[in-house]
Amino acid sequence: MHKPWRSVGLVALFLVTTHTGLAQADRAALPFAAGESLRYRAVSGRVGTFGTGVMRVEGPVTVRGEETLRLCFDFQGRVGPFKVRDGTRSWIVARKMLSLRYQKSERSPLGARDEAVEIFPTEQRWADASGVGGGHTPSLQPLDELSFLYFIRTLPLGEGSSHHLLRHFDQERNPVILRVLRRERVTVPAGEFATIVVEMRVRDRRVFAGNGALVLYLTDDARRIPVRIESSFPGVGATRLLLESAT
């Protein structure tokens, strides 16, 4: 991605689904559950291996009386003498695939960024935990950068299909555009996998041209595990998160 995940990639970004996609997500068993842990190696053609990342699912955790799963992404790395860190959290009501809370802490050679948001789906609004910011959200099923990565795993991904999605809690980040590019066999440290390759683009005024891009290689099976994630990273350029292990 050209920076949707903001630090080595994550995060992210994204989407609105059709009523058909939502109904399918509600009916079917989710492809992830509490206890899932995915460990990645971060690689750049410019600097080689420069860090590790972990995506995991925890819970259940109660938020404002609702049972949620807590999605976590943690990255640590080094670019020359500089340390890089990203810690992102999302609390989702899994049976409805919507977010109630989002937090992010990011450190890189280009600066620091902290974000903490409370999301109120039935009121179609969100508020910065500091009380300074907030706004209207266009959907009753809002998502954030991290939860979108899990939401995509629940969608039907027919080759050649595309979607314009309006479910990011921050209205300025919509629409998110999702395109299924192809099927491809890829080899990563965890092994060889048949994958579905999906490109996501999201509005992001903080990156060049106001758009970010992310490419996900999802296993072509019921679990849809992201075994490879392509993005870009400040000072490193094009990067890949390559799956090392899945628990």
PEKANOR-V289988 format. One line per field, one symbol per residue. phi: phi as a letter, one per 40 degrees, with the letter a starting at -180 (. if undefined). psi: psi as a letter, one per 40 degrees, with the letter a starting at -180 (. if undefined). Layout:
phi = ???
psi = ???
This chain:
phi = .chccgbfhdghihbbbccccccccccccccbadhcbbbbbcbbccbgcbibbbbabbhcbcbfgbcbbbcbbbbbaabgcbcbaabbbbbbcccbfacbaababbbadchbabaabbbbdccfabbcccgcbiicbcbcbcbbdcccccddccccbcdgcaabbbbcccdccccbbbbccabacbbbdchbbcbbcbbbbbcaccbdggbbbabbbbdcaccfcccabbabadgbgcbbcbcbabb
psi = iffdedhecidaiaiiiidddddddddihieiihehhhhihhhiddeaheiiihhihiaihhhfehhiihhhhhhhahhbehihihhhihhihdeegiidihihhhhideaihhhhhhhgddefiihhdeediaaiheiegiiaddddddddeeihghheiiihifehdhdeeiihhhhhdiiihihideahihihhhhhhihheeiheeiiihhhhhhgaddfhhehhhaihhedahihhhhdih.
